[in-house]
Amino acid sequence: MSVEPFTIPVAAEEADWIRRRVEEFRFFEEPADAGWSYGANRAYLEALRDYWLTQYDWPAWVERLNRHPQVRIEVEPGFRLHAIHRRSSRADARPLLIAHGWPGSILEFDAIVERLAEPESLDTPAFHVVAPSLPGYAWSDKPERPIGPRTVAGLYDRLMPALGYDRYVYQGGDWGCVIGGWIGLDSARVAAIHLNGFGLRPADMRPRTPQEEKWLAWAINIRATETAYLQLQGTKPQSLAYAMMDSPMGVAAWLVEKFAGWSDGKGPAVEDYPFDMDRMLTNIMIYLTSRSFHTATWIYAGMFREGGFNIPPDRRIEVPTGVAAFPKDLLAFPPRAMVERGYNVVHWTDMPRGGHFASLEEPELFLADVRKFAAALPRG
């Protein structure tokens, strides 16, 4: 398997086309006092568009991201994954594969890669960090047809020995937590998994306590009110793509609404949005300049074709599992006893705040928990 150094391109022609389309965009009506309750908020999108055209600097953000060493790795014949690969200077560093999901990107790890590799203290665990872009995302190759998270788990598991790591720790949120469950179930190489979202579900999810009943009612409500995108992307992604691939503002609205709704925000006003515009626009530009919005949605169709996200009835994830339970996550964890029906949970932290994009929203809490989990693991 070949490994090639990689530098993120500015893609100037694409960036110029994107700017023209943003300039040409025409706003339209929304319901009175809409906030975010009907979807993307117009006041925020107007402010984002203005910032995009007058202050945002894509080449500067490309330069910033390119400070991280990056590679493209052939994980099967003719198919390459893009990844940040930051080796630590510490002799005791552990390999760590850290995985994003949708609508995120490697940007989620921009502020923590160096701190994971070169921690502030010798008493703090260090890692050789591998942060791949999902297949079909950013600068990873696009699959010929939709593939699901279990297939991605196999690709990720082959990525690590291609970089020289026969044993590794895994961390993931969103699709990363689903992929992490499959890696924990299927891989002989993974030493432990740390999850900041409830991905693969135990076969038995029947509530046995009032707390479990309360969580199940919450999960049913979330499915009804927040997951229409999942049904669309999982069944008819190409119809959505014909609108989005021609509309940078459409992509922006589709993505930023999720960052608003799935995070621990304070309210509907523009100033309450939980992430700064530079980071939101950089995440958007990663999708746009790589022309990958459409193929990024394919993993949903791939998941349905693989059979869903339930652990097989006769299986349990036995590798040591760490849980970072952020209270405002779209994939918030049920009570621990329910999780333990499918996972060997050895570490659990109920976070005081934070949502779905934990490493971006609450990097200090996220870092501290990954480090604490890793410090307690046996070597080998």
TIFI-665022 format. One line per field, with one value per residue (C-alpha): y, z, x; residue number from 1. Coordinates in pm, 1 decimal. Example, Ala and Ser with C-alpha at 12.3 -4.5 7.8 and 13.67 -1.06 7.14 Angstrom:
py <- [-450.0 / -106.0];
pz <- [780.0 / 714.0];
px <- [1230.0 / 1367.0];
rodo <- [1 / 2];
This chain:
py <- [0.0 / 329.4 / 647.2 / 986.5 / 1326.7 / 1559.2 / 1934.4 / 2078.3 / 2283.4 / 2626.4 / 2522.2 / 2881.6 / 2823.5 / 2651.9 / 2924.5 / 3193.2 / 3012.2 / 2974.8 / 3345.7 / 3438.0 / 3209.7 / 3352.6 / 3706.8 / 3613.5 / 3448.1 / 3597.5 / 3569.9 / 3495.6 / 3503.6 / 3304.8 / 3269.9 / 3547.3 / 3485.7 / 3172.8 / 3149.5 / 2807.7 / 2622.5 / 2590.5 / 2524.5 / 2759.2 / 3108.5 / 3393.3 / 3653.8 / 3421.0 / 3328.5 / 3697.2 / 3768.7 / 3463.3 / 3568.2 / 3917.8 / 3778.5 / 3532.4 / 3812.2 / 4079.0 / 3915.0 / 3540.2 / 3428.4 / 3073.9 / 3066.5 / 3163.0 / 2877.5 / 2635.4 / 2745.8 / 2696.3 / 2341.7 / 2258.5 / 2304.6 / 1952.6 / 1679.6 / 1502.4 / 1196.3 / 1001.9 / 628.5 / 346.4 / 125.3 / -101.7 / -115.7 / 215.5 / 372.0 / 629.6 / 796.7 / 1142.3 / 1185.1 / 1411.0 / 1206.3 / 1379.6 / 1168.6 / 1252.5 / 1306.3 / 1097.7 / 741.0 / 631.4 / 774.0 / 554.9 / 550.0 / 718.1 / 707.9 / 993.6 / 1008.1 / 1277.1 / 1241.0 / 1445.1 / 1743.7 / 1774.6 / 1734.0 / 1719.5 / 2084.5 / 1949.3 / 1839.9 / 2144.7 / 2284.3 / 1953.7 / 1756.8 / 1922.2 / 1897.3 / 1527.8 / 1466.5 / 1698.5 / 1742.8 / 2012.8 / 1769.5 / 1447.7 / 1306.6 / 1343.9 / 1068.5 / 1145.4 / 1011.1 / 955.5 / 1114.0 / 980.0 / 1179.6 / 1058.2 / 1222.1 / 982.7 / 811.6 / 1049.9 / 1349.3 / 1624.6 / 1479.9 / 1110.6 / 923.2 / 899.6 / 544.3 / 420.6 / 360.9 / 422.2 / 234.6 / 212.3 / 254.2 / -112.5 / -102.2 / 222.9 / 56.4 / -204.4 / 65.9 / 253.5 / -64.6 / -121.5 / 240.4 / 203.7 / -75.6 / 108.2 / 387.7 / 145.5 / 89.9 / -266.2 / -167.9 / 151.8 / 337.5 / 469.6 / 778.9 / 888.7 / 1094.7 / 1108.3 / 858.6 / 813.1 / 655.8 / 416.1 / 323.9 / 287.0 / 36.1 / -176.1 / -150.7 / -258.2 / -552.2 / -662.2 / -553.4 / -754.1 / -446.4 / -198.6 / -183.7 / 33.0 / 270.7 / 608.4 / 742.9 / 1079.2 / 962.0 / 660.2 / 493.7 / 117.9 / 7.5 / -310.1 / -565.1 / -537.7 / -177.6 / -251.2 / -2.4 / -160.7 / 145.3 / 480.8 / 648.7 / 420.7 / 484.7 / 859.1 / 832.2 / 621.5 / 877.7 / 1150.3 / 946.2 / 887.4 / 1261.6 / 1344.1 / 1097.1 / 1264.8 / 1624.2 / 1615.5 / 1328.2 / 1407.5 / 1478.8 / 1119.3 / 971.7 / 1194.1 / 1134.1 / 765.4 / 711.8 / 983.1 / 1157.2 / 1237.5 / 1443.4 / 1659.7 / 1680.9 / 1845.7 / 2144.4 / 2158.0 / 2107.9 / 2426.8 / 2637.4 / 2724.9 / 2910.9 / 2602.2 / 2389.8 / 2654.1 / 2653.0 / 2271.6 / 2240.3 / 2535.3 / 2448.1 / 2115.8 / 2281.2 / 2513.5 / 2247.8 / 1980.0 / 2198.6 / 2350.0 / 2692.2 / 2972.0 / 3100.0 / 3195.4 / 3519.7 / 3544.1 / 3617.6 / 3298.2 / 3070.7 / 2829.0 / 2846.5 / 3136.4 / 3213.9 / 3140.6 / 2780.6 / 2737.4 / 2876.1 / 2666.3 / 2351.5 / 2458.9 / 2538.2 / 2194.2 / 2042.2 / 2297.1 / 2318.6 / 1939.4 / 1901.4 / 1636.1 / 1738.5 / 1468.2 / 1180.0 / 1278.0 / 1194.8 / 849.3 / 689.2 / 718.5 / 512.2 / 275.9 / 232.4 / 134.3 / -110.6 / -268.0 / -326.1 / -36.9 / 35.7 / -245.0 / -478.2 / -835.8 / -1015.5 / -1268.9 / -1013.5 / -760.9 / -512.0 / -650.1 / -411.7 / -153.4 / 130.6 / 487.7 / 714.7 / 1094.1 / 1176.8 / 1536.1 / 1643.6 / 1822.1 / 1561.8 / 1445.3 / 1096.9 / 1138.3 / 823.4 / 638.0 / 531.2 / 335.9 / 0.5 / 11.2 / 89.4 / -193.9 / -446.3 / -394.6 / -250.7 / -327.4 / 16.4 / 81.1 / 462.1 / 699.0 / 1077.9 / 1278.4 / 1614.4 / 1937.0 / 2096.0 / 2052.1 / 1891.3 / 1686.3 / 1844.6 / 1792.2 / 1848.9 / 2174.8 / 2302.0 / 2190.5 / 2105.6 / 2121.1 / 1879.7 / 1655.1 / 1647.2 / 1583.3 / 1286.6 / 1121.6 / 1160.7 / 1022.9 / 722.3 / 649.1 / 691.0 / 408.0 / 161.9 / -114.8 / -95.6 / -329.2];
pz <- [0.0 / -108.7 / 100.0 / -65.0 / 99.9 / 34.7 / 41.8 / 39.3 / -279.2 / -281.5 / -597.9 / -718.6 / -1011.0 / -787.2 / -524.7 / -787.4 / -911.1 / -551.4 / -487.6 / -798.6 / -698.0 / -344.9 / -485.8 / -712.4 / -442.4 / -383.0 / -39.2 / 11.4 / 280.6 / 601.6 / 866.0 / 1124.4 / 1435.0 / 1271.3 / 1453.8 / 1361.3 / 1413.8 / 1039.5 / 931.4 / 844.6 / 985.5 / 729.2 / 955.9 / 1020.7 / 652.5 / 554.0 / 805.8 / 691.4 / 325.8 / 408.4 / 602.2 / 321.0 / 64.1 / 271.9 / 535.4 / 491.9 / 360.1 / 217.4 / 108.2 / 461.3 / 604.5 / 352.0 / 468.4 / 829.5 / 763.4 / 567.2 / 878.2 / 965.5 / 784.1 / 546.3 / 325.2 / 77.6 / 144.9 / -86.4 / 135.4 / -145.5 / -509.2 / -675.2 / -372.4 / -151.1 / 172.9 / 269.5 / 630.3 / 865.9 / 998.5 / 1283.9 / 1456.9 / 1812.4 / 1923.3 / 2234.2 / 2244.1 / 2450.5 / 2212.1 / 2111.5 / 1760.1 / 1762.9 / 1475.1 / 1524.5 / 1296.3 / 1198.5 / 1048.8 / 858.5 / 822.5 / 962.4 / 831.6 / 953.6 / 1054.4 / 1371.8 / 1485.6 / 1374.7 / 1726.5 / 1897.1 / 1663.4 / 1788.4 / 2151.2 / 2114.1 / 1959.6 / 2182.3 / 2514.5 / 2758.9 / 3019.0 / 3015.5 / 3250.9 / 2978.9 / 2717.9 / 2370.0 / 2037.9 / 1681.0 / 1530.8 / 1218.2 / 1118.3 / 787.1 / 565.3 / 514.5 / 173.8 / -63.4 / 156.5 / 85.3 / -61.2 / -6.9 / -321.0 / -413.9 / -415.6 / -732.3 / -536.3 / -180.0 / 91.1 / 453.2 / 788.1 / 828.4 / 495.7 / 600.1 / 924.1 / 720.2 / 514.8 / 829.5 / 988.4 / 682.6 / 685.8 / 1018.5 / 925.3 / 597.6 / 818.0 / 1031.6 / 1320.9 / 1402.8 / 1722.3 / 1781.9 / 1986.9 / 1809.4 / 1876.5 / 1693.2 / 1691.2 / 1448.9 / 1169.9 / 1357.4 / 1652.2 / 1423.8 / 1242.9 / 1581.7 / 1689.2 / 1380.4 / 1432.3 / 1793.0 / 1675.5 / 1374.4 / 1417.9 / 1576.5 / 1568.5 / 1779.6 / 2146.3 / 2266.1 / 2139.3 / 2275.6 / 2157.0 / 2193.8 / 2045.3 / 2066.5 / 1730.1 / 1696.3 / 1907.2 / 2116.8 / 1976.9 / 2293.4 / 2338.6 / 2542.7 / 2831.8 / 3174.4 / 3399.2 / 3405.1 / 3297.9 / 2995.8 / 2907.2 / 2927.8 / 2699.1 / 2446.7 / 2434.1 / 2376.6 / 2100.9 / 1924.4 / 1934.9 / 1798.7 / 1516.0 / 1427.7 / 1445.8 / 1348.6 / 1107.7 / 789.5 / 634.1 / 713.8 / 533.0 / 229.4 / 212.8 / 276.9 / 4.4 / -267.6 / -226.6 / -594.1 / -609.6 / -326.6 / -499.0 / -812.1 / -602.5 / -371.0 / -619.8 / -796.3 / -484.9 / -236.5 / -25.3 / -29.8 / 98.8 / 362.5 / 482.9 / 487.8 / 693.8 / 935.3 / 1043.2 / 1173.0 / 1360.8 / 1522.2 / 1605.5 / 1734.0 / 1959.1 / 2302.2 / 2171.3 / 2374.0 / 2152.8 / 1807.7 / 1753.8 / 1516.7 / 1807.1 / 1982.2 / 1706.4 / 1877.0 / 1620.8 / 1461.4 / 1094.4 / 991.6 / 1101.5 / 956.7 / 621.3 / 617.5 / 675.9 / 397.8 / 160.9 / 217.8 / 80.6 / -199.9 / -336.0 / -337.4 / -500.5 / -249.0 / -102.2 / -300.1 / -233.9 / 134.4 / 160.5 / 7.5 / 336.1 / 450.4 / 155.2 / 216.8 / 579.1 / 480.9 / 224.4 / 486.1 / 709.3 / 956.5 / 1276.7 / 1516.7 / 1673.2 / 1560.7 / 1823.2 / 1907.0 / 1936.8 / 2186.8 / 2151.6 / 2395.8 / 2347.7 / 2627.5 / 2549.4 / 2675.4 / 2667.8 / 2667.0 / 2707.7 / 2598.8 / 2705.1 / 2386.3 / 2136.8 / 1860.9 / 1943.7 / 2320.9 / 2520.1 / 2709.6 / 3069.8 / 3108.7 / 3177.7 / 2836.0 / 2661.3 / 2847.5 / 2682.8 / 2369.0 / 2486.1 / 2737.7 / 2898.7 / 3119.1 / 3124.7 / 3137.1 / 3171.2 / 3189.9 / 3050.1 / 3204.9 / 2867.2 / 2495.0 / 2195.0 / 1884.9 / 1754.5 / 2078.0 / 1967.8 / 1798.2 / 2057.9 / 2383.1 / 2298.3 / 2658.7 / 2787.9 / 2486.8 / 2518.5 / 2891.7 / 2848.8 / 2565.8 / 2767.6 / 3086.4 / 2900.2 / 2730.1 / 3050.6 / 3214.3 / 2927.5 / 2956.7 / 2714.9 / 2418.5];
px <- [0.0 / 153.2 / 159.5 / 205.7 / 252.7 / -40.3 / -97.6 / -449.0 / -499.8 / -661.9 / -852.3 / -862.1 / -1098.7 / -1351.8 / -1314.2 / -1379.0 / -1692.0 / -1813.8 / -1769.1 / -1967.6 / -2252.0 / -2256.4 / -2266.2 / -2558.2 / -2766.3 / -3111.2 / -3273.5 / -3642.5 / -3912.0 / -3918.1 / -4192.9 / -4218.5 / -4006.3 / -3867.9 / -3537.0 / -3398.5 / -3726.5 / -3805.1 / -3446.4 / -3162.1 / -3209.9 / -3213.4 / -3050.4 / -2758.8 / -2724.4 / -2727.3 / -2451.9 / -2256.2 / -2283.1 / -2161.7 / -1864.4 / -1790.1 / -1768.8 / -1592.3 / -1371.3 / -1325.8 / -983.5 / -991.0 / -622.5 / -518.5 / -723.0 / -574.6 / -231.0 / -337.1 / -463.3 / -149.2 / 63.3 / -57.8 / 141.3 / -96.6 / -93.4 / -303.9 / -290.0 / -390.6 / -608.7 / -722.2 / -612.6 / -688.3 / -862.2 / -693.7 / -787.6 / -670.3 / -554.5 / -369.3 / -75.5 / 102.9 / 367.0 / 459.6 / 819.8 / 746.4 / 878.5 / 576.7 / 315.7 / 20.7 / -125.0 / -466.9 / -714.3 / -962.8 / -1265.2 / -1516.8 / -1864.7 / -2124.0 / -2154.0 / -1804.4 / -1451.3 / -1092.3 / -1139.7 / -1298.8 / -952.0 / -753.6 / -711.3 / -628.3 / -398.6 / -79.7 / -188.4 / -264.8 / 77.5 / 279.4 / 97.1 / 187.7 / 324.9 / 526.2 / 263.5 / -0.8 / -47.0 / 87.5 / -39.3 / 64.8 / -246.1 / -418.6 / -728.6 / -875.3 / -1132.5 / -1420.3 / -1443.2 / -1616.7 / -1530.7 / -1279.7 / -959.2 / -1030.6 / -1130.4 / -1496.4 / -1632.9 / -1801.4 / -2122.8 / -2240.5 / -2054.5 / -2162.6 / -1988.1 / -1895.7 / -1713.4 / -1544.8 / -1437.5 / -1251.3 / -1079.4 / -977.2 / -846.1 / -623.4 / -509.9 / -328.5 / -82.1 / -18.4 / 118.9 / 317.9 / 76.7 / -25.6 / -209.0 / -403.7 / -664.0 / -972.9 / -1183.4 / -1498.6 / -1815.6 / -2111.5 / -2028.6 / -1702.7 / -1885.7 / -2074.8 / -1752.3 / -1583.0 / -1843.8 / -1778.3 / -1402.8 / -1449.0 / -1656.8 / -1451.8 / -1088.5 / -808.9 / -582.1 / -778.5 / -679.3 / -967.1 / -1236.3 / -1346.0 / -1681.7 / -1853.9 / -2182.3 / -2411.6 / -2358.5 / -2405.1 / -2701.2 / -2717.4 / -2961.4 / -3172.2 / -3286.5 / -3597.5 / -3623.8 / -3601.1 / -3600.5 / -3782.1 / -3456.8 / -3428.7 / -3794.4 / -3730.9 / -3427.1 / -3620.2 / -3903.1 / -3642.0 / -3473.9 / -3807.1 / -3879.1 / -3531.6 / -3582.5 / -3912.9 / -3788.0 / -3418.9 / -3352.1 / -3545.4 / -3202.9 / -3097.6 / -3396.7 / -3337.6 / -2961.6 / -3011.3 / -3271.5 / -3253.4 / -2916.2 / -2874.8 / -3195.1 / -3062.9 / -2724.5 / -2864.1 / -2970.9 / -2672.0 / -2389.2 / -2497.9 / -2562.9 / -2288.2 / -2544.2 / -2764.5 / -2476.6 / -2402.5 / -2764.0 / -2782.5 / -2463.2 / -2478.7 / -2832.4 / -2699.0 / -2414.3 / -2668.9 / -2926.4 / -2693.8 / -2477.8 / -2517.4 / -2623.2 / -2775.2 / -3057.5 / -3184.1 / -2989.8 / -2692.5 / -2460.8 / -2573.9 / -2444.9 / -2203.5 / -1917.9 / -1735.5 / -1791.5 / -1432.7 / -1463.8 / -1809.7 / -1699.0 / -1383.2 / -1586.1 / -1824.3 / -1537.7 / -1385.9 / -1706.0 / -1739.2 / -1385.4 / -1347.2 / -1691.1 / -1780.7 / -2116.7 / -2296.5 / -2057.2 / -2040.3 / -2411.1 / -2368.3 / -2262.3 / -2625.8 / -2747.5 / -2457.1 / -2562.2 / -2917.1 / -2781.5 / -2554.6 / -2855.7 / -2854.9 / -2666.2 / -2752.8 / -2499.2 / -2579.4 / -2791.9 / -2520.5 / -2237.3 / -2101.5 / -1817.5 / -1563.2 / -1270.6 / -1237.9 / -1476.1 / -1468.3 / -1772.5 / -1776.4 / -2146.5 / -2214.4 / -2566.3 / -2679.2 / -2561.8 / -2795.2 / -2661.8 / -2678.8 / -2611.7 / -2884.1 / -2820.5 / -2498.1 / -2666.3 / -2833.8 / -2504.0 / -2331.9 / -2563.6 / -2355.6 / -2021.8 / -1748.5 / -1763.5 / -1458.8 / -1473.1 / -1771.3 / -1784.4 / -2105.9 / -2001.2 / -2132.1 / -2204.4 / -2148.1 / -2308.6 / -2247.3 / -1924.1 / -1735.5 / -1375.5 / -1475.7 / -1721.4 / -1553.9 / -1191.7 / -1068.1 / -1330.3 / -1277.9 / -899.2 / -907.2 / -1138.7 / -943.8 / -625.5 / -780.8 / -918.0 / -585.4 / -384.3 / -577.7 / -531.2 / -272.7 / 16.3 / 28.1];
rodo <- [1 / 2 / 3 / 4 / 5 / 6 / 7 / 8 / 9 / 10 / 11 / 12 / 13 / 14 / 15 / 16 / 17 / 18 / 19 / 20 / 21 / 22 / 23 / 24 / 25 / 26 / 27 / 28 / 29 / 30 / 31 / 32 / 33 / 34 / 35 / 36 / 37 / 38 / 39 / 40 / 41 / 42 / 43 / 44 / 45 / 46 / 47 / 48 / 49 / 50 / 51 / 52 / 53 / 54 / 55 / 56 / 57 / 58 / 59 / 60 / 61 / 62 / 63 / 64 / 65 / 66 / 67 / 68 / 69 / 70 / 71 / 72 / 73 / 74 / 75 / 76 / 77 / 78 / 79 / 80 / 81 / 82 / 83 / 84 / 85 / 86 / 87 / 88 / 89 / 90 / 91 / 92 / 93 / 94 / 95 / 96 / 97 / 98 / 99 / 100 / 101 / 102 / 103 / 104 / 105 / 106 / 107 / 108 / 109 / 110 / 111 / 112 / 113 / 114 / 115 / 116 / 117 / 118 / 119 / 120 / 121 / 122 / 123 / 124 / 125 / 126 / 127 / 128 / 129 / 130 / 131 / 132 / 133 / 134 / 135 / 136 / 137 / 138 / 139 / 140 / 141 / 142 / 143 / 144 / 145 / 146 / 147 / 148 / 149 / 150 / 151 / 152 / 153 / 154 / 155 / 156 / 157 / 158 / 159 / 160 / 161 / 162 / 163 / 164 / 165 / 166 / 167 / 168 / 169 / 170 / 171 / 172 / 173 / 174 / 175 / 176 / 177 / 178 / 179 / 180 / 181 / 182 / 183 / 184 / 185 / 186 / 187 / 188 / 189 / 190 / 191 / 192 / 193 / 194 / 195 / 196 / 197 / 198 / 199 / 200 / 201 / 202 / 203 / 204 / 205 / 206 / 207 / 208 / 209 / 210 / 211 / 212 / 213 / 214 / 215 / 216 / 217 / 218 / 219 / 220 / 221 / 222 / 223 / 224 / 225 / 226 / 227 / 228 / 229 / 230 / 231 / 232 / 233 / 234 / 235 / 236 / 237 / 238 / 239 / 240 / 241 / 242 / 243 / 244 / 245 / 246 / 247 / 248 / 249 / 250 / 251 / 252 / 253 / 254 / 255 / 256 / 257 / 258 / 259 / 260 / 261 / 262 / 263 / 264 / 265 / 266 / 267 / 268 / 269 / 270 / 271 / 272 / 273 / 274 / 275 / 276 / 277 / 278 / 279 / 280 / 281 / 282 / 283 / 284 / 285 / 286 / 287 / 288 / 289 / 290 / 291 / 292 / 293 / 294 / 295 / 296 / 297 / 298 / 299 / 300 / 301 / 302 / 303 / 304 / 305 / 306 / 307 / 308 / 309 / 310 / 311 / 312 / 313 / 314 / 315 / 316 / 317 / 318 / 319 / 320 / 321 / 322 / 323 / 324 / 325 / 326 / 327 / 328 / 329 / 330 / 331 / 332 / 333 / 334 / 335 / 336 / 337 / 338 / 339 / 340 / 341 / 342 / 343 / 344 / 345 / 346 / 347 / 348 / 349 / 350 / 351 / 352 / 353 / 354 / 355 / 356 / 357 / 358 / 359 / 360 / 361 / 362 / 363 / 364 / 365 / 366 / 367 / 368 / 369 / 370 / 371 / 372 / 373 / 374 / 375 / 376 / 377 / 378 / 379 / 380];
